[in-house]
Amino acid sequence: MKIVYASRTGNVQSFIDKLGIDDVMQIENGTETVDEKYVLVTFTDGYGEVPEEVMEFLQSNADKLVAVAASGDTGYGEAYCLAADVISEMYGVPVLLKFEFDGSQEDVSMFLEKVSIL
């Protein structure tokens, strides 16, 4: 399964690197396109917002989205990883995982396990 991700501070990039998956694509400005099913991994912007470049990407690529995961900071309370919830609700896909910063080894294992059964 292709993994599409967006990373601003490097946390999501670090998480992706830990996965050891080659079939990945980074969203840089939102104009990218994908022609196969994918799992989206994103950061949460501001106070629980979906990053602008991710929203733009989804406008053209939502039909192939199968699940979403998000990085966040528990210090934001109810807004923790809220981008995943927003995307899940907007596009009717499950939230695969929420992880803090660049994720733990347990987060990586859980993500890989869940992706393998999609």
Secondary structure in CASP SS format (residue, H / E / C, confidence):
PFRMAT SS
TARGET T0000
AUTHOR 0000-0000-0000
METHOD secondary structure of the structure
MODEL  1
M C 1.00
K E 1.00
I E 1.00
V E 1.00
Y E 1.00
A C 1.00
S C 1.00
R C 1.00
T C 1.00
G C 1.00
N H 1.00
V H 1.00
Q H 1.00
S H 1.00
F H 1.00
I H 1.00
D H 1.00
K H 1.00
L H 1.00
G C 1.00
I C 1.00
D C 1.00
D C 1.00
V E 1.00
M E 1.00
Q E 1.00
I C 1.00
E C 1.00
N C 1.00
G C 1.00
T C 1.00
E C 1.00
T C 1.00
V C 1.00
D C 1.00
E C 1.00
K C 1.00
Y E 1.00
V E 1.00
L E 1.00
V E 1.00
T E 1.00
F E 1.00
T C 1.00
D E 1.00
G C 1.00
Y C 1.00
G C 1.00
E E 1.00
V C 1.00
P C 1.00
E H 1.00
E H 1.00
V H 1.00
M H 1.00
E H 1.00
F H 1.00
L H 1.00
Q H 1.00
S H 1.00
N H 1.00
A H 1.00
D H 1.00
K H 1.00
L E 1.00
V E 1.00
A E 1.00
V E 1.00
A E 1.00
A E 1.00
S E 1.00
G E 1.00
D C 1.00
T H 1.00
G H 1.00
Y H 1.00
G H 1.00
E H 1.00
A H 1.00
Y C 1.00
C C 1.00
L H 1.00
A H 1.00
A H 1.00
D H 1.00
V H 1.00
I H 1.00
S H 1.00
E H 1.00
M H 1.00
Y H 1.00
G C 1.00
V C 1.00
P C 1.00
V E 1.00
L E 1.00
L E 1.00
K E 1.00
F E 1.00
E E 1.00
F C 1.00
D C 1.00
G C 1.00
S C 1.00
Q H 1.00
E H 1.00
D H 1.00
V H 1.00
S H 1.00
M H 1.00
F H 1.00
L H 1.00
E H 1.00
K H 1.00
V H 1.00
S H 1.00
I C 1.00
L C 1.00
END
